[in-house]
Amino acid sequence: MLTLAKYTVILFGLFLIAAGFLMLFAPSKARATVMKAGSTNFINYAEITIRMIPGIGMVLYAAHSKFPEVLSIAGWFIIATSLVLYVVPRRLHHSYSVKSAQLLKPIYFRFIAPFSMLLGGAVIYAVM
């Protein structure tokens, strides 16, 4: 179970790095993806469930990581916010996603891309 948690966290770090590259090189696609959050029941609940998996992995592996408190807090935060999203009406979630994406112009995605890549690297470093 511990090995599965570790590799789940590593995959999450790789996902953050890949998302950073998407935001850097295809910011319009990243923006369109944000706009889809909560758009259908399937997308909404699949997104929330998939989002919770790395959080659980972080909590389970935190004690064995280089930064146990940080990984534990981040994991519990992801789990808690995912649980909140389960009870928030889907239309409200989708409306928030669309409004956020409209505020975040493609150039802003390019600005935040390096932070996503650095965070992904930090997550991987924490469990290696």
Secondary structure, DSSP 8 states (H G I E B T S, - for coil): -HHHHHHHHHHHHHHHHHHHHHHHH-HHHHHHHHHHTTSSHHHHHHHHHHHHHHHHHHHHHGGGSSSHHHHHHHHHHHHHHHHHHHHS-HHHHHHHHHHHHHHS-HHHHHHHHHHHHHHHHHHHHHH-
